[in-house]
Amino acid sequence: MDTRNTTTAETEPKRPAVPASRVRGPKTTTMMQYVQLFRRPGEYMMDCRRKYGKQFELKVFPGYKLYVLSDPDDVKQMFLAPSDVLHTGTGSASLEKFFGQTGLAWLDEKEHLARRKQIMPSVRGSAHQRTEESVRQMAKESVARWPRNKAVALRPYVHKFTIEVIREVVFGKHVPSCWDELFKVIWDMLKLNSSVATMIETHEMSPFGVKLLRAIRPLGLDRFFKQRDRCDELLAQAIAERVESGEPGDDMLAVMLGMTTDNGSPLSAVELRDEIMTMFVAGTETTAAAICWSLEHLTREPAVFKRLLAEIDETGSDEYLTATVYEALRRCPPNPHIIPREVIKPIEIGGVRYEPGSMVWASAYLVHHDPKVYPDPYAFRPERFLGSKPSTSAWIPFGGGRVRCLGDRIAIVEMKEVLRELLTTCDLHRPDMRPEIPVGRSVTMTPKRGARLELRPRTHRARRVTEADG
Ligand code: HEM
């Protein structure tokens, strides 16, 4: 693979790059393309790649020319581009209403790099170890509370679990006294993700325009903004409580309270709020979808299920479990297409020259279903990942480069612990064997029926190999 990043500042490419205007794409209207992408995100992209090649144009991002990338070499070039050449803040704009304009997901260049470096310790090292131990315990307690002996959509239960995990990441052992209400408010705000209103960039609209939209009650925006005001109050209360307690910690809030900006001042109340909300938005829908997709595939693949169960019951290893989780994230990446990058300075990717005013958008779905990269790509085969680590440019559920997901390790732990606990304690009965189809919750795709399963208590408890057995 060619790992060079060929910006204009670097050496001449061997063959002159073609201008992006030569990249083809569907001629249908923006609305038609948007609807197709929303209704059949994977298949529509696949149809376009078949017709127009590995890079193609779509008209779904207002105000920009958008180009889809589907080749791992091109994706790698995109990941390696300097921070002043490609920006990601614009690509997350529809989520601004949740996490504002001062958090990681909005920032670019030096500000982004500095903030990310400062926050990193709260998701790595000893902080990660603490989170991992808590997640294990939380998975046990959560799964024990999920209904037994009746078919239910597991998604809401799983989603609640992932919100509790982010509480642990952000607040650690210092659970705010207002947590119960804060949880309910965040849960309510996240409901907007299943409304079309979630994709509207309200911050770009006039106050009057927003007022009009709020008046259309079924859109859910009015309720969302009211809940957001309450959420801000509760977060301010939670932060003040923590400052007053003076208790140290390695959780994200403690780390952020110790951070300073370029001019030496601490993070403002707005910056703290935006960063906390970034975690609740980025880290909950996604992980819940990933767990649900894992269940979808596991319960349709008896051979995989049997092998995983045998590993969990009879060995102390988690090799096959890890491979299963990687395969679920390959087969159904919760964000089928990662954050679009805005071109700030001209850049050449895969022989095409992109100019400012355009965006490049890497499709995880297309990369993950390329038969040259993954033979028989629609088959669910964890064996692909046994004994080998996923590639950073051909396995991209967590994106990559400077904005690679900050919670990737936590998400993997969550997935593994929930699956392990479910398989250890329950027989999973699937009432409907028809495959699930994806449905959008904002930028995340989740199974439409919500991983509907009946959990039946296992008649024999799992027998684990312990040191004493050896
Ligand atoms: C399976 C679960 C998850 C998936 C599939 C996922 C996916 C992603 C993707 C695709 C990106 C954008 C990367 C890019 O475009 O290159 C991202 C960014 C991010 N994710 Fe995740 N994520 C998951 C879980 C989490 C969790 C649990 C957390 C928090 C603990 C989290 C926090 C973040 C943050 C803060 C960013 C922005 C990073 C930055 O701008 O520097 N994510 N995630």
Residues whose N, C-alpha, C, O or C-beta is under 5 A from the ligand:
A	BS01	HEM	L104 A105 R116 V169 M279 A282 G283 T286 T287 A290 P334 N335 I338 I339 P397 F398 G399 G400 R402 V403 R404 C405 L406 G407 D408 I410 A411
